């Protein structure tokens, strides 16, 4: 079995145009997730502690960090950002033709 490092594996897999399109489609959700996880870790908070701080539940934070939080509200994101000493930025971009 060939051993891969993550970047080599990712590069090889993303050479498939269908997989690349799906990856690009989901990239923003996972970028947000990674940022939240990093900010939470920087403050040495567990998911449960962050949830308690904003008046939410640990499963809600887990969903947010998974990138699969489908009904994310801006007010919830603001609460999370405030607790993490951050500010949310929301942008709309034109679709590429």
C-alpha positions in Angstrom: 0.0 0.0 0.0 1.4 3.4 -1.0 1.8 6.0 1.7 0.6 9.5 0.9 1.0 12.8 2.6 -2.2 14.8 2.7 -1.2 17.4 0.1 -0.1 14.8 -2.5 -3.3 12.9 -1.9 -5.4 16.0 -2.2 -3.6 17.1 -5.4 -4.1 13.7 -7.0 -7.8 13.5 -6.1 -8.5 17.0 -7.2 -7.3 16.2 -10.7 -10.7 14.6 -11.2 -12.9 17.5 -12.6 -16.1 16.2 -10.9 -14.4 15.9 -7.5 -12.8 19.3 -7.9 -16.1 20.9 -8.7 -17.7 19.4 -5.6 -14.6 20.4 -3.5 -14.8 24.0 -4.7 -18.5 24.1 -4.0 -18.0 23.1 -0.4 -14.8 25.1 0.2 -16.4 28.1 1.8 -18.3 26.0 4.3 -15.2 24.2 5.4 -13.1 27.3 5.5 -15.6 28.8 8.0 -15.4 25.6 10.0 -11.7 25.6 10.1 -11.6 29.2 11.2 -14.1 28.7 14.0 -12.2 25.6 15.2 -8.9 27.4 15.2 -10.3 30.5 17.0 -12.0 28.2 19.6 -8.7 26.3 20.2 -6.8 29.6 20.4 -9.0 30.6 23.3 -8.6 27.1 24.9 -12.3 26.4 24.8 -14.1 23.1 24.4 -17.2 23.0 22.2 -19.2 22.6 25.4 -17.6 25.7 27.0 -18.2 27.8 23.8 -21.8 26.6 23.7 -22.4 27.6 27.3 -20.8 31.0 26.7 -23.3 31.8 23.9 -26.3 30.1 25.4 -26.4 27.2 23.0 -25.6 23.5 23.0 -22.5 21.5 22.3 -24.2 19.6 19.4 -24.9 23.0 17.8 -21.3 23.9 17.9 -20.3 20.5 16.6 -22.6 21.0 13.6 -21.2 24.4 13.0 -17.6 23.0 13.1 -18.5 20.1 10.8 -19.4 22.4 7.9 -22.9 20.9 7.7 -24.8 23.6 9.6 -27.6 24.1 7.1 -29.7 26.8 8.9 -26.9 29.0 10.1 -28.2 32.4 11.0 -26.1 35.6 11.0 -27.2 36.2 14.6 -25.8 32.8 15.7 -22.6 33.4 13.9 -22.3 36.8 15.6 -22.7 35.2 19.0 -20.0 32.7 18.2 -17.7 35.4 16.8 -18.1 37.6 19.8 -17.3 34.8 22.2 -14.2 34.1 20.1 -13.1 37.7 19.9 -13.8 37.8 16.2 -16.0 39.6 13.7 -18.0 37.7 11.0 -17.6 38.9 7.4 -20.3 37.9 4.9 -19.7 38.6 1.2 -21.6 37.9 -2.0 -19.7 37.3 -5.2 -20.8 37.1 -8.7 -20.7 33.7 -10.2 -18.0 32.9 -12.6 -19.3 32.6 -16.1 
